Amino acid sequence: MRRRTIIAGLSWAAAGWPLAPWAQEQPRVAALWPFVDGGAEGRSLAHTFRSALRDHGRTTLQIDDRWGGADVERTRALAAEIVQSSPQVIFAFLNAQLSALSALTKTIPIVFVGASDPVTSGYVASLQRPGGNITGFTLYEASLAGKWLAALREAAPTIRHVTLLSNPNTEVRRGAFYSEALTTTGAAIGIETEVVLVTTADAIDPVVAGLGRRGDAGLIVAPGTFSEANGDRIVALTAQHRVPTVFAIRRFAHRGGLMSYGPDPADAVRRAASYVDRILHGEKPATLPVQAPTKFDFIVNLKTARTLGLTISSALLAQADEIVE
């Protein structure tokens, strides 16, 4: 313990002054996740969050994890429980979780990861100076739709139609965040594009089956709570119907998706932990700028490419950060 801290503590005690509330009780952080309780992905990110906070010296910090999965109503109910419990800071992973929390409190500091358009969505006044009780780290930007589409075209040169699958209930702009970039890039490279909105897992099946019947179609899976929950289902369906698919979420390329291009969420969670620590030290979210990812990873699954009868060009492979054999 530092000498100045000991002296300060003795002077408070001698004067009979009360300790600050956070000195009287252990600080508490609540975290709202888009995973089911016990799921490997959620637990891994929750461990990353805790580990990063320990690296900042938060060895006794109480963290309450809440697991809403892809259930919008459950997420809202958990958000209400969290706000009612009045933690010092709330951590929100992805847009649906932040949306539920931000509607309930304008005072408790919230640090988010994954709300892609926080200014337009009304969460912050500006990226540089958020101005309220919310700040955090984005994962995706609208222009990525063009990169996903271009990668699909290079991997499967015969495709003529690409569908972007999105969920209006959990994703920014009601699932239309990527529409403009998708349409613009599609027109430039001669590919017909569309955004298909689905709200249930069962609704995915006919979309993928229809693309498979075309024989010249590909699929982009927009990131968000819905795709986090249903990515494995989409991987299986696209394999069954032989539809080349690019994911934004990296783990689905490892699980059989053709490709993924996007940021490392674990890195964003570690960076968010630094903001939580700074807020617990007294800084205000209003002055902590919203930050974007520092790196995007491109992963190609060659095993899946061979199964689909695709020959990935050496030029595309040279761009890959990781190749799954």
Backbone bond lengths (Angstrom), bond angles and torsions (degrees), N, CA, C in turn:
res aa  C-N    CA-C-N  psi(-1)  N-CA   C-N-CA  omega(-1)  CA-C   N-CA-C  phi
1 M - - - 1.474 - - 1.518 109.44 -
2 R 1.298 117.71 138.78 1.453 121.43 -178.33 1.529 111.22 -72.80
3 R 1.329 115.61 146.89 1.462 121.23 -176.39 1.524 111.10 -59.57
4 R 1.322 117.59 -41.05 1.473 120.28 -177.33 1.520 110.80 -63.52
5 T 1.365 116.90 -33.28 1.458 120.62 178.40 1.525 110.55 -67.78
6 I 1.342 116.87 -40.83 1.468 120.94 179.29 1.521 110.19 -62.74
7 I 1.326 115.46 -45.25 1.461 119.51 -179.21 1.518 110.81 -62.95
8 A 1.335 116.14 -43.29 1.469 119.33 179.75 1.507 110.84 -61.27
9 G 1.332 117.17 -42.49 1.453 120.95 -179.24 1.513 111.73 -63.13
10 L 1.349 117.02 -40.45 1.458 121.04 179.94 1.516 111.25 -67.46
11 S 1.347 116.26 -37.33 1.464 118.60 -178.68 1.519 111.04 -68.18
12 W 1.339 117.29 -37.87 1.475 120.11 176.33 1.531 110.46 -62.32
13 A 1.347 115.12 -46.02 1.459 119.71 -177.17 1.522 110.61 -63.21
14 A 1.364 115.85 -42.00 1.451 119.47 -177.80 1.523 111.36 -66.03
15 A 1.310 115.29 -36.23 1.468 118.51 -177.56 1.518 112.88 -82.17
16 G 1.346 116.48 -9.55 1.443 119.44 -177.99 1.507 114.46 76.86
17 W 1.367 117.39 14.68 1.461 120.91 -179.37 1.515 110.77 -76.88
18 P 1.332 118.48 144.94 1.464 120.35 177.48 1.526 110.71 -72.90
19 L 1.300 116.09 146.92 1.452 121.14 174.52 1.521 110.06 -71.58
20 A 1.343 116.14 155.51 1.465 120.50 174.64 1.510 109.21 -59.45
21 P 1.341 118.63 150.10 1.463 121.02 -177.40 1.514 113.21 -53.04
22 W 1.363 118.88 -40.30 1.458 120.67 -177.00 1.521 111.50 -72.97
23 A 1.372 116.29 -20.37 1.459 118.64 175.68 1.520 110.80 -79.89
24 Q 1.343 117.04 -25.43 1.454 121.47 -179.20 1.516 111.79 -79.37
25 E 1.316 117.99 -31.22 1.451 120.99 -178.35 1.517 109.91 -136.34
26 Q 1.290 114.65 154.74 1.454 120.95 -177.65 1.529 110.96 -65.40
27 P 1.347 118.71 129.42 1.461 120.22 178.16 1.528 111.05 -58.46
28 R 1.323 115.83 148.98 1.458 120.04 -177.08 1.523 109.94 -132.91
29 V 1.327 114.53 134.68 1.459 122.47 176.93 1.516 108.15 -120.39
30 A 1.323 117.14 136.95 1.468 121.84 174.74 1.520 108.39 -109.55
31 A 1.334 116.11 140.42 1.465 121.47 -178.98 1.527 109.29 -126.45
32 L 1.327 115.93 131.53 1.465 121.61 179.27 1.523 108.39 -113.37
33 W 1.344 115.20 120.81 1.466 122.17 -172.08 1.533 111.68 -116.49
34 P 1.354 117.71 150.50 1.467 121.41 177.92 1.522 112.73 -92.76
35 F 1.308 116.27 36.29 1.462 121.55 -178.82 1.526 108.64 -125.64
36 V 1.332 115.75 163.54 1.459 119.70 174.30 1.516 108.84 -82.97
37 D 1.300 116.29 151.14 1.456 121.46 179.61 1.528 109.72 -61.48
38 G 1.307 116.25 127.81 1.456 120.69 179.78 1.512 114.30 94.34
39 G 1.335 118.48 -9.24 1.454 121.15 179.56 1.520 111.28 -67.88
40 A 1.322 116.57 143.69 1.464 121.18 -174.46 1.522 112.18 -62.74
41 E 1.348 117.24 -43.02 1.458 119.98 -176.40 1.529 111.22 -64.15
42 G 1.335 115.56 -47.21 1.453 119.05 -179.90 1.509 112.46 -63.57
43 R 1.310 116.31 -43.02 1.457 119.91 -179.61 1.522 111.32 -63.93
44 S 1.328 115.99 -37.82 1.460 119.56 179.14 1.531 111.08 -63.84
45 L 1.343 116.84 -44.93 1.463 119.63 179.07 1.531 111.62 -68.79
46 A 1.326 117.19 -36.44 1.462 119.84 176.88 1.530 110.35 -64.05
47 H 1.326 116.88 -38.50 1.466 120.89 176.07 1.526 110.15 -64.15
48 T 1.336 116.82 -42.24 1.465 120.69 177.82 1.528 110.87 -59.63
49 F 1.331 116.04 -42.21 1.463 121.73 179.22 1.526 110.70 -60.85
50 R 1.327 116.82 -48.29 1.460 121.31 179.63 1.534 111.78 -63.63
51 S 1.326 115.15 -43.85 1.457 119.70 -178.87 1.529 111.10 -61.66
52 A 1.334 116.06 -41.69 1.461 119.49 179.78 1.523 111.15 -65.52
53 L 1.319 117.32 -38.70 1.464 120.13 177.50 1.529 111.10 -66.78
54 R 1.331 117.30 -36.87 1.467 119.73 175.60 1.526 110.59 -63.33
55 D 1.330 115.96 -36.91 1.462 119.59 177.28 1.524 112.04 -62.21
56 H 1.328 116.16 -24.15 1.471 120.99 176.61 1.526 111.65 -91.78
57 G 1.324 116.35 9.24 1.455 120.60 177.03 1.510 114.73 90.27
58 R 1.335 117.79 7.25 1.469 121.16 -178.44 1.527 109.86 -88.72
59 T 1.320 116.30 70.01 1.468 120.53 -174.55 1.523 113.16 -83.99
60 T 1.322 117.90 -17.65 1.470 120.46 -179.06 1.521 112.21 -115.40
61 L 1.303 117.20 11.11 1.465 121.13 -178.22 1.527 110.94 -67.10
62 Q 1.321 116.51 132.50 1.462 121.38 175.70 1.525 109.10 -86.64
63 I 1.346 116.64 126.14 1.463 121.79 179.10 1.524 108.73 -121.88
64 D 1.323 116.36 122.94 1.462 122.24 178.53 1.525 109.06 -104.07
65 D 1.324 116.75 110.66 1.456 121.66 178.59 1.521 110.13 -88.98
66 R 1.324 115.82 135.04 1.466 121.57 174.52 1.529 107.50 -123.99
67 W 1.342 115.45 136.98 1.460 121.37 -171.09 1.531 109.88 -118.18
68 G 1.325 116.01 104.10 1.454 120.12 -177.09 1.512 114.75 -94.52
69 G 1.344 117.15 -14.57 1.456 120.02 -175.46 1.524 110.53 58.44
70 A 1.329 115.88 -147.48 1.466 121.00 179.14 1.525 112.29 -94.92
71 D 1.322 117.34 7.83 1.458 122.59 -177.66 1.533 109.55 -81.83
72 V 1.313 116.83 109.38 1.461 121.36 -175.55 1.530 111.17 -63.61
73 E 1.321 117.55 -43.66 1.462 120.35 -178.41 1.521 111.46 -67.25
74 R 1.316 117.45 -40.64 1.460 120.11 176.61 1.524 110.73 -63.57
75 T 1.318 116.47 -40.49 1.460 120.33 178.20 1.519 110.79 -60.11
76 R 1.329 117.25 -42.68 1.465 120.32 178.48 1.523 111.40 -64.81
77 A 1.326 116.75 -40.18 1.463 120.19 179.49 1.526 110.91 -65.01
78 L 1.323 116.25 -42.23 1.465 119.92 178.55 1.525 110.82 -66.27
79 A 1.330 116.44 -37.35 1.462 119.76 177.32 1.530 110.39 -60.64
80 A 1.335 116.62 -41.51 1.466 120.34 178.77 1.532 111.05 -63.71
81 E 1.332 116.87 -40.16 1.471 120.57 177.42 1.525 111.16 -62.76
82 I 1.326 115.44 -42.58 1.462 119.94 -179.16 1.525 110.58 -62.70
83 V 1.310 117.16 -49.71 1.464 120.53 -178.06 1.521 110.55 -62.48
84 Q 1.316 116.90 -39.74 1.464 120.50 179.89 1.528 111.35 -63.99
85 S 1.327 117.64 -29.66 1.462 121.12 -178.26 1.526 112.76 -79.85
86 S 1.328 118.28 -9.99 1.468 124.54 173.80 1.528 114.23 54.22
87 P 1.313 118.40 59.49 1.465 119.69 174.12 1.524 110.50 -71.29
88 Q 1.337 116.62 165.38 1.463 119.47 177.96 1.535 111.52 -69.42
89 V 1.346 116.49 -36.41 1.466 122.24 179.40 1.527 108.13 -143.68
90 I 1.336 116.00 147.28 1.463 121.45 174.23 1.526 108.41 -116.50
91 F 1.324 115.87 136.61 1.461 122.02 174.42 1.521 108.70 -108.99
92 A 1.336 117.26 130.74 1.468 122.06 -178.39 1.517 109.63 -124.48
93 F 1.326 116.42 124.47 1.463 120.77 179.03 1.520 109.07 -103.49
94 L 1.324 116.16 113.68 1.464 127.91 178.01 1.529 112.76 84.95
95 N 1.317 114.77 166.92 1.457 122.43 -169.44 1.522 113.58 -66.22
96 A 1.333 117.27 -43.12 1.466 119.02 -176.58 1.522 111.47 -61.08
97 Q 1.312 116.70 -36.04 1.462 121.18 179.98 1.528 110.31 -71.34
98 L 1.332 116.54 -43.64 1.461 119.62 178.12 1.523 110.93 -64.84
99 S 1.324 117.34 -40.19 1.454 120.81 179.25 1.523 111.39 -58.31
100 A 1.321 116.50 -45.18 1.461 120.50 -179.27 1.525 111.57 -65.19
101 L 1.314 117.11 -40.31 1.465 120.91 -177.68 1.525 112.31 -74.48
102 S 1.328 116.29 -42.12 1.461 119.52 -175.16 1.525 112.39 -65.46
103 A 1.319 116.41 -24.44 1.467 119.86 178.98 1.526 112.12 -73.51
104 L 1.337 116.46 -13.00 1.461 119.98 -171.45 1.523 114.83 -110.36
105 T 1.337 117.49 -17.63 1.463 118.74 -179.40 1.519 111.26 -147.32
106 K 1.312 115.26 138.35 1.454 122.22 173.85 1.529 110.76 -115.37
107 T 1.329 116.23 9.46 1.466 120.15 -175.70 1.527 112.78 -121.03
108 I 1.319 118.48 -40.71 1.469 119.51 -179.16 1.526 108.76 -71.14
109 P 1.319 118.63 128.23 1.467 120.29 178.57 1.526 111.84 -61.62
110 I 1.334 115.64 135.20 1.466 122.01 177.99 1.524 108.64 -124.36
111 V 1.324 116.03 129.02 1.462 122.31 173.20 1.524 107.28 -112.28
112 F 1.324 117.43 123.19 1.459 120.57 -176.72 1.518 111.72 -111.81
113 V 1.307 114.62 159.75 1.461 123.36 166.00 1.517 107.20 -130.34
114 G 1.340 117.50 123.67 1.453 119.76 168.96 1.510 118.02 103.01
115 A 1.327 119.31 4.86 1.468 119.72 171.74 1.527 107.06 -82.48
116 S 1.324 117.45 110.64 1.462 120.76 -165.72 1.521 114.55 -76.63
117 D 1.304 118.56 -23.33 1.465 120.95 -174.48 1.525 109.06 -136.58
118 P 1.337 117.17 64.29 1.469 119.49 -169.49 1.518 114.87 -67.67
119 V 1.345 118.00 -26.31 1.470 119.31 179.74 1.520 110.32 -74.07
120 T 1.335 117.32 -53.89 1.456 120.78 179.33 1.523 111.82 -60.71
121 S 1.324 116.08 -33.94 1.468 120.52 179.66 1.522 112.15 -73.80
122 G 1.320 117.58 -10.96 1.457 120.97 177.34 1.510 114.79 86.33
123 Y 1.310 118.28 10.13 1.466 120.44 -179.88 1.523 111.45 -75.03
124 V 1.349 116.70 -36.87 1.459 121.27 -178.90 1.523 109.54 -134.05
125 A 1.335 115.98 156.07 1.465 120.57 179.12 1.520 111.13 -75.01
126 S 1.318 116.72 -38.62 1.461 122.24 176.87 1.515 108.24 -156.47
127 L 1.330 116.25 162.39 1.458 119.25 179.63 1.523 111.01 -69.05
128 Q 1.323 117.04 -37.65 1.457 120.04 -176.24 1.521 112.14 -75.09
129 R 1.319 116.70 -38.76 1.471 121.08 178.33 1.530 108.04 -132.96
130 P 1.314 116.59 93.19 1.473 120.21 -175.27 1.526 114.09 -57.73
131 G 1.338 116.91 -36.71 1.456 119.63 169.12 1.511 117.07 84.27
132 G 1.321 119.10 -7.86 1.465 120.24 -179.26 1.518 111.15 -132.71
133 N 1.322 115.21 -138.86 1.466 119.81 -178.13 1.520 113.12 -100.34
134 I 1.345 116.83 9.04 1.465 120.57 -173.46 1.530 110.32 -124.28
135 T 1.320 115.62 137.07 1.459 122.18 169.55 1.523 107.54 -154.49
136 G 1.340 116.55 174.47 1.455 116.54 179.43 1.509 113.64 163.05
137 F 1.332 114.74 -148.57 1.460 122.30 -169.57 1.527 110.12 -136.99
138 T 1.322 115.81 121.36 1.457 119.91 176.18 1.525 109.47 -77.68
139 L 1.335 115.99 160.24 1.463 121.26 175.68 1.523 112.21 -115.90
140 Y 1.323 117.08 -35.38 1.461 120.61 -171.97 1.522 110.34 -131.43
141 E 1.334 115.13 151.18 1.453 121.56 174.74 1.522 108.56 -126.42
142 A 1.321 116.35 157.94 1.461 121.06 -173.09 1.525 112.91 -59.88
143 S 1.330 116.94 -33.82 1.471 120.52 -176.52 1.525 113.13 -65.11
144 L 1.329 117.39 -15.99 1.461 119.73 179.20 1.525 112.14 -61.30
145 A 1.334 117.58 -26.43 1.466 119.59 179.69 1.517 111.09 -58.57
146 G 1.327 117.12 -38.21 1.455 120.62 177.27 1.519 112.30 -65.00
147 K 1.310 116.84 -38.63 1.470 121.07 179.01 1.519 110.89 -69.03
148 W 1.338 117.31 -40.25 1.472 119.73 177.53 1.526 110.24 -62.19
149 L 1.320 116.01 -43.42 1.458 120.64 -178.28 1.529 111.11 -66.11
150 A 1.327 117.22 -43.81 1.460 120.97 -179.79 1.534 111.06 -63.90
151 A 1.325 116.96 -37.96 1.462 120.37 178.34 1.524 111.26 -65.75
152 L 1.330 116.58 -40.30 1.463 120.22 177.46 1.520 111.18 -62.89
153 R 1.318 115.76 -42.95 1.456 119.77 -179.01 1.532 111.41 -63.41
154 E 1.325 116.74 -38.99 1.465 119.33 -179.79 1.520 111.37 -72.26
155 A 1.324 117.21 -34.72 1.465 120.04 179.63 1.525 111.56 -74.45
156 A 1.335 116.78 -34.42 1.466 121.76 -178.20 1.527 108.89 -131.54
157 P 1.329 117.86 81.02 1.473 121.88 -172.05 1.524 114.65 -61.03
158 T 1.345 118.26 -17.75 1.470 119.64 -176.68 1.529 113.19 -87.41
159 I 1.321 118.52 -4.68 1.462 118.44 -178.36 1.525 110.16 -69.54
160 R 1.311 115.40 144.36 1.461 122.09 179.91 1.528 112.21 -124.53
161 H 1.314 116.09 -8.99 1.468 120.87 -176.73 1.528 108.30 -142.32
162 V 1.337 116.43 135.01 1.466 121.22 176.93 1.520 109.25 -133.29
163 T 1.318 115.20 131.12 1.463 122.37 176.06 1.520 109.35 -106.02
164 L 1.319 116.15 134.63 1.456 121.30 171.03 1.524 107.53 -100.82
165 L 1.320 116.15 122.12 1.464 122.48 -177.60 1.524 109.46 -94.37
166 S 1.321 116.75 127.61 1.454 120.81 -174.94 1.523 110.23 -145.10
167 N 1.334 115.26 162.10 1.457 121.02 179.61 1.524 109.37 -120.30
168 P 1.330 118.70 121.55 1.468 120.65 -175.45 1.520 114.06 -73.68
169 N 1.328 117.74 -17.72 1.461 120.34 -174.48 1.520 113.61 -86.04
170 T 1.330 117.46 -21.72 1.458 119.48 -174.09 1.526 113.31 -121.77
171 E 1.320 117.81 -7.82 1.459 119.57 -173.94 1.526 111.59 -113.59
172 V 1.321 115.62 158.31 1.461 120.87 -173.71 1.521 111.04 -64.73
173 R 1.338 114.43 149.72 1.471 123.13 -179.03 1.525 112.09 53.09
174 R 1.316 114.88 35.37 1.472 120.78 177.63 1.527 111.95 54.51
175 G 1.330 116.26 36.69 1.454 121.00 176.69 1.508 115.00 87.23
176 A 1.337 118.62 2.49 1.463 121.51 -175.80 1.529 113.10 -102.91
177 F 1.324 117.57 11.32 1.456 122.05 -174.50 1.531 112.68 -58.59
178 Y 1.338 117.41 -36.18 1.463 121.45 -173.70 1.531 113.53 -98.55
179 S 1.321 117.66 1.89 1.465 120.85 -170.88 1.520 113.58 -59.64
180 E 1.326 117.30 -47.74 1.464 120.07 -174.37 1.527 111.67 -64.24
181 A 1.320 117.23 -46.94 1.466 120.45 -179.91 1.521 110.93 -64.59
182 L 1.318 116.68 -37.29 1.464 120.87 179.05 1.526 110.45 -64.01
183 T 1.328 116.69 -48.08 1.465 121.47 -178.36 1.527 111.46 -64.17
184 T 1.328 116.57 -43.93 1.463 121.26 -178.29 1.526 111.34 -63.39
185 T 1.329 116.48 -46.87 1.464 120.04 -179.83 1.525 111.02 -67.02
186 G 1.329 116.41 -40.43 1.457 119.88 178.84 1.518 111.96 -59.65
187 A 1.317 116.76 -43.73 1.470 120.83 179.35 1.526 110.98 -63.65
188 A 1.336 116.24 -36.10 1.461 120.28 -177.38 1.521 112.88 -71.26
189 I 1.339 117.22 -30.54 1.474 119.46 -176.52 1.528 112.57 -111.41
190 G 1.329 116.30 9.00 1.456 120.07 173.38 1.516 115.47 75.82
191 I 1.324 117.12 35.99 1.459 121.36 177.78 1.524 109.39 -119.76
192 E 1.320 116.09 130.55 1.465 121.59 174.75 1.523 108.35 -73.77
193 T 1.314 117.13 132.86 1.470 120.98 -177.66 1.515 110.95 -127.55
194 E 1.315 115.15 156.34 1.460 121.31 173.56 1.520 109.02 -155.27
195 V 1.322 115.53 154.06 1.463 122.09 172.55 1.515 107.43 -106.71
196 V 1.323 116.55 124.42 1.461 121.92 177.82 1.521 108.26 -110.73
197 L 1.331 115.82 124.72 1.462 121.76 -179.69 1.522 110.11 -96.92
198 V 1.313 115.88 127.61 1.465 121.21 177.06 1.520 108.64 -127.23
199 T 1.316 115.81 145.21 1.459 119.97 -177.43 1.525 113.30 -116.97
200 T 1.327 117.44 -10.65 1.465 120.83 179.28 1.526 109.23 -131.86
201 A 1.321 115.57 157.33 1.465 120.42 178.91 1.526 111.22 -61.98
202 D 1.319 116.99 -39.60 1.468 120.23 -178.60 1.529 112.27 -63.41
203 A 1.317 116.84 -26.33 1.468 120.17 -178.81 1.525 112.26 -71.65
204 I 1.329 117.16 -15.12 1.463 120.28 179.33 1.527 110.92 -68.91
205 D 1.330 116.40 -38.95 1.467 121.60 -171.77 1.523 113.79 -55.09
206 P 1.348 119.22 -52.38 1.474 118.13 -178.50 1.527 113.18 -66.81
207 V 1.328 117.59 -28.02 1.461 119.77 178.33 1.525 109.89 -64.99
208 V 1.334 116.94 -49.20 1.463 120.72 -178.49 1.533 110.62 -68.06
209 A 1.323 116.17 -40.26 1.471 119.04 178.66 1.526 110.98 -61.33
210 G 1.319 117.01 -40.05 1.457 120.48 178.48 1.517 112.44 -64.30
211 L 1.307 117.09 -38.83 1.465 120.58 176.77 1.522 110.54 -65.56
212 G 1.328 115.84 -38.39 1.457 119.49 178.79 1.525 112.31 -64.29
213 R 1.317 117.22 -38.09 1.464 120.36 179.57 1.530 111.74 -65.89
214 R 1.321 116.63 -29.77 1.468 119.25 179.19 1.529 111.45 -64.74
215 G 1.307 115.46 -42.69 1.461 119.43 -179.95 1.510 114.96 82.87
216 D 1.323 117.74 -9.84 1.465 120.62 -179.51 1.527 110.49 -130.19
217 A 1.340 116.58 30.98 1.460 120.87 -171.39 1.521 111.54 -122.22
218 G 1.327 115.01 152.61 1.455 122.18 175.18 1.519 110.29 -128.21
219 L 1.323 115.53 172.04 1.465 121.45 -175.42 1.523 109.94 -134.54
220 I 1.322 115.44 137.43 1.465 122.71 169.30 1.528 106.92 -114.84
221 V 1.318 116.44 131.14 1.465 120.87 179.50 1.522 108.39 -105.14
222 A 1.331 115.93 109.91 1.463 120.52 -178.79 1.525 110.09 -64.86
223 P 1.325 117.44 144.50 1.460 119.89 179.11 1.520 111.81 -73.38
224 G 1.312 116.33 160.45 1.457 121.38 177.61 1.515 111.09 146.61
225 T 1.322 115.47 179.65 1.458 121.15 -178.59 1.520 111.95 -58.48
226 F 1.338 117.26 -39.76 1.452 120.96 -177.12 1.526 111.37 -65.11
227 S 1.324 117.27 -45.07 1.462 119.42 -179.85 1.524 111.99 -73.93
228 E 1.316 117.76 -29.32 1.464 119.71 172.40 1.523 110.12 -58.01
229 A 1.333 115.86 -42.20 1.463 120.31 -176.27 1.517 113.17 -79.03
230 N 1.339 117.59 -28.00 1.461 120.66 -171.38 1.527 114.12 -116.70
231 G 1.316 117.33 11.51 1.457 120.51 -177.80 1.519 113.97 -60.29
232 D 1.314 117.22 -41.75 1.469 120.02 -179.98 1.525 110.75 -64.04
233 R 1.307 117.15 -38.14 1.459 121.06 177.25 1.529 110.22 -63.38
234 I 1.330 116.23 -42.39 1.461 119.81 -179.46 1.525 110.63 -66.90
235 V 1.318 117.54 -39.93 1.473 120.61 176.58 1.522 110.46 -57.32
236 A 1.329 116.93 -46.75 1.467 120.86 -179.25 1.520 111.63 -64.03
237 L 1.338 116.81 -43.00 1.459 120.39 -178.76 1.531 111.91 -66.96
238 T 1.324 116.89 -41.22 1.466 118.96 -179.49 1.525 111.52 -69.73
239 A 1.320 117.45 -29.38 1.462 119.86 173.84 1.523 110.11 -69.35
240 Q 1.342 116.10 -43.81 1.468 120.81 -179.48 1.525 111.58 -61.11
241 H 1.329 116.30 -42.30 1.469 120.59 -175.16 1.532 112.98 -98.87
242 R 1.327 116.12 5.26 1.464 122.52 174.35 1.535 111.70 56.62
243 V 1.328 114.83 55.50 1.462 121.35 -179.48 1.533 108.72 -112.36
244 P 1.326 118.99 115.76 1.470 120.55 175.98 1.529 109.88 -61.32
245 T 1.321 115.18 130.63 1.462 119.69 -171.68 1.515 110.93 -137.04
246 V 1.334 115.77 139.59 1.460 121.03 172.84 1.526 108.54 -117.69
247 F 1.312 115.07 133.44 1.458 122.96 179.50 1.518 109.88 -107.08
248 A 1.312 115.85 153.11 1.461 120.55 170.63 1.525 110.59 -85.33
249 I 1.323 116.55 -27.01 1.467 122.12 -175.67 1.522 108.95 -91.64
250 R 1.297 117.17 119.88 1.456 124.02 -166.83 1.528 114.05 -62.05
251 R 1.321 118.49 -36.18 1.465 118.76 -172.97 1.526 112.83 -64.82
252 F 1.344 117.77 -22.13 1.459 119.04 -177.48 1.530 112.07 -76.81
253 A 1.312 118.42 -18.34 1.463 120.02 170.25 1.525 109.72 -71.04
254 H 1.296 117.21 -34.16 1.469 121.00 176.81 1.529 111.31 -71.88
255 R 1.317 116.83 -23.82 1.463 120.65 -176.16 1.522 113.39 -97.15
256 G 1.322 117.14 7.25 1.453 119.12 174.83 1.503 115.93 124.15
257 G 1.329 118.53 -7.15 1.451 120.31 172.98 1.520 109.96 -68.30
258 L 1.327 116.89 151.33 1.464 119.78 -176.97 1.521 112.12 -63.53
259 M 1.331 116.82 -46.20 1.461 120.65 -175.80 1.530 110.11 -150.09
260 S 1.313 114.42 161.03 1.464 120.11 167.76 1.520 108.23 -143.61
261 Y 1.332 114.42 147.55 1.456 120.08 174.94 1.519 107.64 -142.62
262 G 1.321 115.70 117.11 1.449 119.50 -178.43 1.508 111.34 177.14
263 P 1.322 117.32 -179.99 1.464 122.22 -177.86 1.527 111.21 -81.52
264 D 1.322 114.53 170.00 1.455 121.43 175.43 1.529 107.89 -90.92
265 P 1.337 118.56 110.63 1.467 119.14 -177.53 1.519 112.93 -64.44
266 A 1.334 117.62 -28.95 1.465 119.78 178.87 1.518 111.06 -63.22
267 D 1.331 116.39 -37.18 1.462 119.90 177.46 1.523 110.57 -64.16
268 A 1.333 117.03 -42.51 1.466 120.50 178.84 1.521 111.26 -64.64
269 V 1.330 117.18 -38.23 1.464 120.60 178.54 1.533 110.43 -64.35
270 R 1.330 116.34 -40.63 1.467 118.83 177.10 1.527 111.02 -63.12
271 R 1.307 117.02 -41.30 1.466 120.04 178.86 1.534 110.69 -66.67
272 A 1.323 116.54 -37.67 1.466 119.86 177.80 1.522 111.35 -63.29
273 A 1.328 116.50 -36.24 1.463 119.91 178.56 1.527 111.32 -60.21
274 S 1.336 116.56 -33.74 1.466 119.00 178.02 1.526 110.95 -65.99
275 Y 1.339 117.18 -34.84 1.467 120.45 176.50 1.535 110.84 -69.01
276 V 1.320 116.82 -40.26 1.466 119.77 177.19 1.521 109.71 -58.85
277 D 1.327 116.01 -44.86 1.463 120.19 179.04 1.531 111.40 -61.89
278 R 1.316 117.00 -42.71 1.466 120.10 -179.34 1.526 111.40 -65.55
279 I 1.316 116.47 -37.51 1.473 119.86 177.65 1.523 110.65 -67.02
280 L 1.322 116.84 -40.72 1.469 119.86 176.84 1.526 111.65 -64.10
281 H 1.324 116.40 -24.45 1.463 120.69 176.05 1.530 111.94 -83.96
282 G 1.335 117.19 -1.81 1.456 119.58 174.55 1.511 116.09 113.83
283 E 1.336 119.16 -6.17 1.464 119.97 177.14 1.531 110.22 -72.27
284 K 1.324 115.75 156.59 1.450 121.65 -176.36 1.534 110.74 -103.23
285 P 1.327 117.83 136.15 1.465 119.60 176.39 1.524 112.41 -59.21
286 A 1.310 117.23 -25.84 1.465 121.18 -179.21 1.518 112.89 -59.86
287 T 1.350 116.81 -25.36 1.465 120.40 -176.59 1.521 113.21 -110.53
288 L 1.316 117.95 1.88 1.463 121.36 178.55 1.528 108.50 -94.99
289 P 1.326 118.91 114.60 1.469 120.18 -173.17 1.516 113.19 -66.30
290 V 1.328 115.50 145.23 1.464 120.87 171.82 1.526 107.53 -70.30
291 Q 1.331 116.47 133.24 1.456 120.92 -175.73 1.530 111.28 -117.01
292 A 1.323 114.66 150.18 1.464 122.11 179.16 1.526 109.42 -97.89
293 P 1.330 117.90 166.62 1.465 120.08 176.46 1.526 111.42 -61.15
294 T 1.312 115.78 151.18 1.463 120.93 178.19 1.523 111.83 -95.60
295 K 1.336 117.55 -13.01 1.462 119.90 -176.66 1.526 109.92 -156.43
296 F 1.334 115.65 142.10 1.459 122.44 173.70 1.525 108.20 -117.93
297 D 1.329 116.32 137.17 1.460 121.38 -178.49 1.522 110.89 -108.61
298 F 1.324 115.62 136.71 1.454 123.03 177.31 1.524 107.88 -109.56
299 I 1.336 116.22 119.30 1.459 122.18 -176.67 1.518 108.93 -120.44
300 V 1.324 116.95 131.46 1.462 123.29 -179.87 1.522 108.88 -119.45
301 N 1.333 115.87 130.54 1.464 121.33 177.56 1.532 108.13 -99.23
302 L 1.329 116.64 101.40 1.467 120.88 -177.27 1.521 112.23 -69.33
303 K 1.321 116.64 -30.88 1.464 119.53 177.96 1.525 110.28 -62.37
304 T 1.327 116.05 -44.69 1.464 120.36 178.08 1.519 110.95 -65.62
305 A 1.325 116.78 -39.43 1.469 120.06 178.36 1.527 110.82 -58.81
306 R 1.313 117.29 -43.89 1.469 120.37 179.44 1.529 110.67 -64.64
307 T 1.329 116.45 -39.30 1.465 120.32 178.83 1.526 111.17 -62.19
308 L 1.325 116.18 -35.99 1.466 121.51 179.65 1.525 112.38 -83.00
309 G 1.327 116.91 -3.48 1.460 120.46 -178.90 1.509 113.50 76.65
310 L 1.327 116.89 25.50 1.456 121.49 -178.64 1.526 110.93 -101.85
311 T 1.299 115.74 141.03 1.456 121.71 173.12 1.524 107.87 -108.38
312 I 1.315 116.18 108.72 1.460 120.63 -177.38 1.526 108.89 -76.86
313 S 1.310 116.09 127.72 1.462 120.69 -176.78 1.525 111.28 -65.34
314 S 1.309 114.88 152.26 1.468 119.77 177.69 1.526 110.68 -62.74
315 A 1.344 116.13 -32.15 1.464 119.45 178.92 1.526 111.22 -64.26
316 L 1.345 116.74 -41.25 1.464 119.70 178.88 1.522 110.69 -70.45
317 L 1.323 116.80 -41.17 1.466 119.46 178.58 1.515 111.67 -62.47
318 A 1.329 116.74 -33.13 1.464 120.09 179.54 1.525 111.34 -65.15
319 Q 1.332 116.88 -23.70 1.468 120.66 179.67 1.522 111.87 -84.28
320 A 1.325 117.46 -14.04 1.466 121.24 -174.10 1.525 111.15 -71.97
321 D 1.327 115.64 136.60 1.451 120.98 172.12 1.515 111.11 -82.26
322 E 1.331 116.14 -23.08 1.469 120.93 -179.28 1.510 108.63 -151.99
323 I 1.329 116.57 138.98 1.455 122.20 177.60 1.519 108.41 -120.62
324 V 1.309 116.13 125.40 1.466 122.42 178.74 1.523 107.45 -95.85
325 E 1.328 116.72 118.27 1.472 121.41 -177.25 1.530 110.42 -87.19
